[in-house]
Amino acid sequence: MSPRGHGVRQVALPYLEDLYEVTRHHVLLSVLEGRDAVLINRLSSRTATEVAYRVGGRMPLRTTAVGQVLLAYAAPELQEEILAQPAPTERGAGGLSAAELRAALAGVKKSGAAVVRRTEPSRTVSVAAPIHGADGGVVAALSIVVPDASTPSHELVPLVRAAARAISRTLGHRPLASGAWRHPGPAEADRPGA
């Protein structure tokens, strides 16, 4: 297991548990290690759909939701290396061409989530979101894996993004203001012109 993942694993655990309690499906936490995503934590129910991922195991960047999230925020050199590789041809891998993968990575950065459907070892949909560290860089990816027919992915995306944002805040990440109006705090309300 990646030593870089130990701190984020401890911080993330309560949020993983909350996401698991809400969904009762696989909840995964992964970090980038070389050219793979390494699974550093997984919560699963006994009745959850079959997946091929185990804690400490490696997952491809190109064909997994956590992998696509980590790749979207990775160094441009790694992105180009992965994009230059041929698309996987094995059954159920969800192989994307270089152009499709490039578009998927741009979509991850725009929407804050990746959605990947697989048919092997079972029909699943994975939704993942980035976890940011205090410096703003992506330190991990959080995902949920559910049976493809159980819950529409558009219902899962907000859950996963919210949990990932909460973990990011706990790690010290302070994103730029969204532009949403907020109520002034007591000190701000007392200032002249406030």
Steps between C-alpha positions, in 0.01 A plus 500: 500500500615850425656675802365829358149373558517438875413857611214542256372152587460593869338836425267352239375199697203669675380641167541162330294345778226764453492443123488125557210534749301705248563269203587152634728442202877502443674820605860528379788734584800502264824689445725541199809280509712506187275412206222343708239580761567314825198411714573607859158439652178321408174463688258240365190316608477124459218548254682756282565421136820315407809713434859403427662758728671427832674729746861541391413398146570703188234629264550641150478875455335477161200274573398571861315800641764558772768460235342758271469747788864454599612517137298818434705681766833324436807651339458566125785256427314212665178594322674497163668165578165338587326662201769359270428143612255294294148471639441178695326231297405251772129448559333730747795738536319806369792586273497852362695627203755776567254765382218357715729479804623857446135615491421293813791659690383848398152404621640391836663839551185683391246298699715386793412134446569197280239238410613163359282204405646146494360161406768277661517344758144634536291782352593802707514876490775683688484865598817671628601848614835662587625564853717811524775560753581827675712616204210446257654197329302178467625251759243222455177397331181382669253277320194290536432186293139386464313251279430673170123478535471592870538879519538749216849652495361854500365429850837369620720782365386761759549252786855411396598860425365621836692230691819577304461874571451431871817288510685772309392767751612278788840467328523882495388573144337840462351526150445831329164659573224366278337837449201388702360764730567438866381666818763723660648381827456711816827688450418576135145618578631760746739663251394830342356443157420135570 
